[in-house]
C-alpha cells in the first residue's frame, strides 16, 4: 500500500490540544500502536499551562514520526484545528482528539476504503462513547454511510442521521479538506461535514474502532453557553453577538453555492435548507428575540 507514496507519509494525523494532560498519554498510545504505521503525527499545542508540553516533547524525542509545535498564545480551537492540517503533507488526513482513543485498526481500515473507492472523501468507523475512566457508556449510531452519487441526497442523509459529529474524526482526503477550512464559529464542524458530503461519499465501517470520551472537563461540557463556546473557537469572538442557528443556516447556503454540482442538485440542496427554516423556526425566532436588546443597544 505504501509503494506509491514513498516520498512522504500516506496519512497525516493532526492532534490539536490545550491542557490535555489528563488523557493525552492514552490518546498518543492508541495512535502509536496503529497497525498502519506509515504516518506523521502533528501536535499543535495552544499554549497549554499543564503538563501537556512535557508529554508531547518526550514522545517527539522518541518517535521521529511526531512533530510538536507550540503556540505562545491560545489562538482558539478553530485556529488550532486548521493549523495541524496546514502543517500536514499526506494525501489522507485525520484529526485526533487528545481525550479520545482509537482501536489499532482504525487508520488501516479507513485508508483501505479510501484507496479502493475514489468517490469516497471520508471514511470513519462506528463509535463507542466512554467516560473519564474508559468505561463504556453507549454505542454511537451515526448512520452517515453516504454512497449516493447525488450531492443533494448525501447532504440530506448527513443531517438526517448525524449525531455527535463522529465522522469528523475519520480519515479524510486532504484534497477535499483543503478547499475550505474549519470556521471560527460554534458548530462549524457541522458545516464542514456538510460541505464534505457535497463533495463526495462517506463510508461508515461496521466495526466499532473509535472510543469517544465524554467527561466533565470536555470543552463543550465545561463551557455550555453559546457565548462561551464561541470564545473557545476564537478568542476574538468575546463580546460579539452569536446567532448560532442563523449563522449555520447561511454558512450551509454558502457551501452549497461554492461546491461544483448541477443546477438541479443545487436547487434541491437549497430546497432542503428552506425546509430547515420551518423545522427550526422556534430556535431561530428565540435567537433573534434573545439578541434583540443587545442588537438595539448597538
N, C-alpha and C positions, 0 to 999 in steps of 0.2 A: 504493500500500500504506500510505502514511503518513497519509492524509487523516483517518482515523477516530481517529488517535492524536495529533492536533496539539497537545494540551495538554502533552505530555511525550514523552520518548523511547520508542520502541517496544520497544527492547531495553536492558536494563541488563547491563553486563559488570562482574564483580567480580574484582579481582586482589588476593588476599591474598599478602603477601610478607614474608620475613625474610632479609636478607643475600642478595639475588638479583642482585647487581651483574653477575655473570659472563654471564648470559643475558637479563637484563631488557630491554636495548635491542632485541634481536631479537624478543622476545615483544611488546613495545609496537609495534614496526614492523609486525608481522603483524596487529595489531588496527587500527591507524590506517590501514591500506591495505585494509580490508574494503570490498567493493562495496556492502554495506548500510551506510549512513552515519548513519542516524537512531538513534543510541545514546548512552548515557552510559557512561563508564568510571570506576568507583570503585576506587581503590587504597587498601588499608589496610596500612600498614607496621607490623610488630610489633616496633618499637624496633630496627631494623637498625643495625649498627655499621660497615657498609662504605659504599660509595658509593651505595647504593640511594636514600636521601633526595634527594641531589643530582640523580640521574637523573629521579626522579619529579617533583620540583618544576620542573625545566627543561621537561619535557613538558607539565605542567599550565599553565605560564605561556604556552605557545604554542598550546594547544588548549583551548577552553572546555568541550569535552565531558568533560574529565578532571577528577575531583575527588580530591585527595590528602589522606589522613588518616593521622596518625602517632600510635601509642600510646606513652606514655612508658615502658611496661614490656612485656616479652614475655608475653602472656597465653595463649599456646598456639595451635596450629594450628586447633583446633575453634572457639575464640572468634573468630579472625580470619576464617575462612571464613563463619561466621554473621554477623559484623559487616558484611562487604561486601554481603551480601544485605539486612540490616536497613536499610542506607542507600540501597538501590535504590528505583526508582519505576516501572520499566517493567513491562508485563504479561508480558514474557518476560525470562528471566534466564539468564546463562551465567557459570560460573566460568572464570577464566583462570589457568593456572599460569604462574609467572614464567619457567619454563625450557622451555615448550612453544611450538610455532609453529602458527598457523592459516593455511590457504590463504585467498586473498582472498574466495572464495565461501562460506566456512564459514557465517557468520551468515545471509547471504541465503538460502541453500539450506534451512537448518533452519527459518527463520521462514516461508518459503513453505509448508512442510508443516504447521506449526502453525496458520497462518491458514486452510489449506484443510481440515484434518481435526480437528474439535473433540475427538474422542475420544483424540487423541494428547497425552500430557502431556510427552513428552521426545523430541526428535529429535537424532540425532548422526550424523556421517559415519564411515566406516571410517578406520582409522589406519595410520600407518607409524611404527615405532619407529626413532629416530635416536640417535646417540651425541653426545658432547660437542662434536664438530666438525661435526655436522649430517649425517654420513654415514648412509645407510640401513642399518639392521641387519636388519629383517624386517618383513613386513606383519602387522598385528594383525587377527585374526579374532575379533570378539566374538560375532557372530551373535545379537544381542539384539533382533531385529525381532519385537516382541511385539504382534501385532494381534488376538489373540483377545478376544472380548467378556467372557470369563470370567476373573475375578481369579486363580483358582487355577491356570489354565493359563499366565497371564502370569508368575506368581510362580515356578512350576516351570520355565518356559522361561528365565527370567533366570538362575537358579542352575545350570541345565544347560549354559549357554553362556558366562557371564561369565568374563572372563579378567583384565583389568587395570583394571577399573572405568572404561574409557574413556567409557562413556555419561554418567558424572557431569559430564564437561566438554562435554556437548552443550548445546542450548538447551532450557530447561525453562519450563513455565508457572509463573509466580510464584504463582498461586492454589493450585497443588498443593504447591509447595515451602514455602509459608508455614505449612502445617499442622503441620510437625514439623521442628525444627532438626537440624543435624548433631550427633550425640552426641560427648561428650568422652572417648571410649574407642577403643582400637585397632580398626581396620576398621569404624568407624561409617559410612563411606561405603557399605559393602555393605548395611547395614541400611537406610540412606536410599534406596538404589536399590530395595531390596525393597519398601519402602512406596510409592514412586512407581509401581512396576509394579502394585501392588494397586489404585492409584487410577486408572490409565489406561494406554493403549498406549504402546509405544516404537516409534519409526520409525528404522530404520537406512538411511542413504543409501548407495548403492553406491559413490559417489565417495570417494576417499581424500583428505580435506581436513584431516586432523589429523596433526600430526607430534609424537609424544610422545617427549620426550627421556629417555634413560637414561644416567646419568653417575655417577661415584664420589661426587660431593658431594650427590647426591639424598638427601633426609632419610631415606627408608626404607632406603637403602643404607648411609649413614654411621651409622645408629642401628639395628642389626639386631635387637636383643633386644626382646621384648615390653615389658619394663620401660622401656627407652629410648624406644620408640615411644609408650608411654602418657604419658611425660613430655612428649614433643613435642606430643601432642594437648592436654594440660593440665598445666601445672607442678604443680598440686595433686595430681596422681597419683603424685608421687615418694614412694617408701616404701610404697605400697599393694601389696596382693597382686592380681595381674591374672590372672584365669581367662578368657582371651580367648574360647575356644570356648564355654564355658558362658555368658558374657555375651552373645555373639552369638545363641545359641540363645534365651535368654529375651527379648532385645530384639526378635527376629523374632516371637516369640509376642505380645509387647505390640503390635507394629504390626498384626498380624492382628486383634487384638481391637479396635483403635480405628478401623480403616477400615470404612466402611459397605459391607456386602455381604450376600447372602442367607445363611441359616443353613447351607445345603448347601455353598456356596462356602467359608464359614469353616471348616467341618469338614474339607473337602478340603485346605485350607491347613494346618490343624493336623496332619492325617494325613501330609502331606508332611514337616513338621518332625519328626514322630515317626520317620519313616524315616531322617532325618539322624542320629538318635541311634545307629542301627545302623551307618551308614556312617562316622561319626566317633568310634566308641566308643574306639578306641585313643588318639586325640588328647584326648578328654575325660577318659579314665582317666589318661593321662600327666600332664595338668594337675593333677588332684587329688593324684596321688602326689607330684609335684614340690613342690606347695604345702603338703602336709601338715605338714612340720616347722615351717614358718613359721606356719601356722594354729594348731598346737598351742602354740607359744611365746606366742601371743597369748591 
